[in-house]
């Protein structure tokens, strides 16, 4: 592809030079145009090299070994699970009100959210310097999203907790190689923030 691009640039340069010579332009104009064409060809070659390097980097990206993250636990039946929070507790009600979900969803999400470090620590063991940040979603669905550098392939896994607090509950883990860093978020509900 590089040879084709260079041939096309060379033909373009010769055509412009010939056209300008035939139209009576002085040598400086022809030289400037030829120089501009050479710069365009150089930029195209650099862009092509960058694209090739990016494609090579993504081909070298590694996968998370989910077998090293797996707990070996069987998923529990969510409807009959014995949660550590009572469904009518103040924490569950506050979560339900804030995220506008039913109390059963709030009860589940609170439990999974509080236990999420169990799963996160296992994922971080494999990421080393590729980790950039993580977030836990709230609302209808709770998910652990782990942001990484592009050297890790995107993937998804359903983690089953093994520790007693949330044993058997499932937390979806999503690996996003988007390099997103932690951002300072201003909570609009804090006093003094308009």
N, C-alpha and C positions, 0 to 999 in steps of 0.2 A: 504494500500500500504506500510505503514511503517513496519508492521509486516512481510510482504512478503520480503521486502528488508533486514530486520534484519535476517530472516531465511536464506536467500540466503547468506548473509555475514557470518553467523555462519557456514553453511555447507562449504563455501569456506575456512574459517579459519581452520576448522577441517581437511578438505582434504589436505591442504598445510602442516599442522602440521604432519599428518600421513605420507604423501609422504616423507617429509624430515626425519622423524624418520626411515622410512624403508630404505632410501638411505644412512643412516649412518652419518648424520650430527650431530654435537654436540648440546647440549641443548641450547647454546647461539644463534645459528642460528635459531633454532625452536622458541625460545622466541622472537627474533627480528622479524621473519616473522609473528608470531601471533600478536605482537604489531603493525606491519605495517598494517595487516588486520583489526585490531580494529580501527586504525586511519582512514582507508579508509571508514569503516562503519560509523564512527562518522562524517566524512565529508559529506557522502551521506545523513545522517540524517539532518545535518545542511542545506544542499542544498534543501532538501525536505521541511523543515520548511520555508525557505526563499521563495520558490516557492509558498507554500500555503499562506503565508502572502501577497505576491504580488497579487495572484489571489483574495484574500479576499479584498485587497485595491481597486482593479479595480471594484469589485462588489459593493463597498461602494461609488464609484465615483458618483458625482451628475451631472445632466444635467443643462444647461443654460435654464432658462425659457424665451423662445423667445417671449411669449406674453407680458412680461414686457419690452422687447426691441422694439416691434412693434410700428410703428408710427401711424398706422391707415390710412395712405395716400394710395391712389391708384397709381400704377406705371404709369408714363407718357410715351407717345410714343416718343421714342428716336429720330426718324427721323425728327419729327416736333418740337422738344424741342427748346425753346428760351434760349440758353446758355448765361451766363454772359460774355463769351469771344467771340469776333468775330472770325470766322473761319480763317480769313486771318491776325489775329493779330500776333505780333512778338512772344508772349508767346506760342501760338498754333504752330507756325512754328518751333520754337526751340524744343519743345517737340517732334513734328513729326520727325524732323531730328535726334534728339538724340536717340530716341527709334525705329526709322525706321518703323513708322506707318503712316497711312493716316491722313489728317488734321481733319476729323470728329472724329476719334478715339482719337486723341490728345485733341481736344476740350472737348470731354466727360470725358476723364480721368483726365484732369486738374481740371475740375469742381468737379467731384466726390472726387478726392484726397484732394482738399481744404476743402470740406465739411465733410470729414471722421471723424472728432472729434465728430460730433453729434452722430454718431453710436457708436464710441469707448467709449464714456462716459457712454452710457447706458449699454454696456457690462461690463465695469469695475465696475459698481455699484453692480453687482452680484458676481464678482470674488474675491473680498477682497484680502486675502493673497495668493490666488491660481494663480494670474497673475504673469508671469515672463517677458514677452516682447510682442511687436507687430511690424508688418511691413506692409507696403502698397506696393503691387506689381505695376510695371509699364509695359508698352509695350502694346501688343494687348488687354490684359484684366487687369483691375484694381480690386484687391481684398484686403480686410483687413484680415490679418492673425494674430490671437491672440494666443500667446503661453502661456500655463498654466502648472501648476504642474499636475501630474497624477490623482489628486482627482477630476478632471473635465472630463466628457466624451467628446470625439470628436464629433463635429457636424458642420452643415453648415446652413446658413440662408441668405435669400435675403432681405436686409434692404432697405426700401423705405424712402428717406429723406422727412422731414416735414418742415424744415426751408426754407425760400424763396430762398436762394442762389442756392440750388440744388433740390428744392421741386419736388418730383415725380420721381427723378432718383434713380436707384437701385445700391446698393453696396453689392456684395457678402461678407459675413463674414464667416471665417473658424476658428473654435476652434481646436487647435492642442495641446493635452496634452503631449508635448515632453520636457517641462521644459527649452526650449531654452532661454538663457539670451541675453540681448543686447550685440552686439559685436562692437568693434570699427572698422570701415571700413575705409581704406585709399582710397581716391579717386585718381585714377591714372591720372586724368586730372588736378590735382592741380600742381602748379609750384613747382619744386624742387624734385618731386617724379619721380623716374625712373622706 
